[in-house]
Amino acid sequence: MPIERLLQANSKRLRKMLRDNRMVCGARRRSDGQPCQALSVAGKLRCKWHGGCSTGPRTAEGKAVVAANLRKVTCLAEK
């Protein structure tokens, strides 16, 4: 029954969230440290401003940089 209550609230934003299977981004804003309230990109967890539209590295050079950073982070985590 909670979904029916949300729909009765007559909120366009809630209806859009339910229809498109989207959620609130939640990334921290730099300006004030509060969580971002923008809706996420459909099928993703973050909004378009916080990386929801990112496709990742495309070039071989970019992929190498990501792999090097991943190795660096895992080495630091093991110590």
Rosetta blueprint (number, residue, H / E / L):
1 M L
2 P H
3 I H
4 E H
5 R H
6 L H
7 L H
8 Q H
9 A L
10 N L
11 S L
12 K H
13 R H
14 L H
15 R H
16 K H
17 M H
18 L H
19 R H
20 D H
21 N L
22 R L
23 M L
24 V E
25 C L
26 G L
27 A L
28 R E
29 R L
30 R L
31 S L
32 D L
33 G L
34 Q L
35 P E
36 C L
37 Q L
38 A L
39 L E
40 S L
41 V L
42 A L
43 G L
44 K L
45 L L
46 R L
47 C L
48 K L
49 W L
50 H L
51 G L
52 G L
53 C L
54 S L
55 T L
56 G L
57 P L
58 R L
59 T L
60 A H
61 E H
62 G H
63 K H
64 A H
65 V H
66 V H
67 A H
68 A H
69 N H
70 L H
71 R H
72 K H
73 V H
74 T H
75 C H
76 L H
77 A H
78 E H
79 K L
